[in-house]
Amino acid sequence: MKSGGDDPVESVVELPGLPARPRDAHKGHFGRVLVVGGSRGMIGAPALAANAAGRGGAGLVTVAVPETVQLTVASLCPCATSLALHCGGDGELTPQAGRQVLTAAGRCDVLAVGPGMGVSAGAGQLVTAVLDLKKPVVMDADGLNNLARIDRWAQRRHCPAVLTPHPGEFATLTGRSIDEIQADRRGTAVAAVRAWAAEAKAADAPLVLALKGAGTVVTDGRRALVNRTGNPGMATGGTGDVLTGLIAAFIGQGMELFEAACLGVHLHGLAGDLAAEKFGQVSMIASDLLELLPAALARAR
């Protein structure tokens, strides 16, 4: 099967597994995840991502959010540490917040950027700064919305990255219509990754896309997985934040970006299926996925 150009794309069926845990391990062995996001109106998003990273096996999780909401967010994820990002009088992030994130990034293995961040000048400066990192970044939600506002972002990217847009965010990033995307989800996903990767000046900065939706497509431009887990009950606010944290946790444990995204998407959907069995699709909320992630992980082993 060919897609996104003349080169064949390998269809991935077999899922990777998490690395084994040595008996003498300590929390530093399993990755330090930095979740960056949050705003006055969206305190739950970074907390969901941070809690998902913990459920996914991350050894240490830090959630970096605006100082105006730091205590509230910290109370929602008691197993994570927190960092209060500097804000101006209007409550928006300042350039100092970007510098704080870059400093904190030096002490982490992977960043998850965007959940609940909002779109603003300060958030855009923060995302621009993150593009220069050598650490892997999982970017979702307003991380992507701010990314789309950065001129020639694909050329500026040095960080290994996993982008996790829904079709609307993907349309903003590519300039394609949602109808066009949905008509050939696999093909448009592969083509976009190849185009963005070709623009990157850093040859050692892989790029992976997880185009969310029914049959989430995960691709690095050479391989593609079409996910078969999940259900319509997951079409509710916050489930994408859980996926962001989960993929970041797997990267922190040493998995390659494409493998981490494939496993994360599969287990995220499986947790949704288990949640639907327990609560029903109509009543499902994003935090139910956190509750069912341990059962999903157990089934995958």
Buried (B, 14 or more C-beta within 10 A) or exposed (E): EEBBEEEEBEEBEEBBEBEEEEEEEEEEBBBBBBBBBBBBEBBBBBBBBBBBBBBBBBBBBBBBBBBBBBEBBBEBBEEBEBBBBBBBEEBBBBBEBBBBBBEBBEEBBBBBBBBBBBEBBBBBBBBBBBBEBEBBBBBBBBBBBBBBBBEEBBEBBBBBBBBBBBBEBBBBBBEBEEEEBBEBBBBBBBBBBBBBBEBBEBEEBBBBBBBBBEBBBBBBBBBBBBBEBBBEBBBBEBBBBBBBBBBBBBBBBBBBBBBBBBBBBBBBBBBBBBBBEEBEBEEBBBBBBBBBBEBBBEEBE
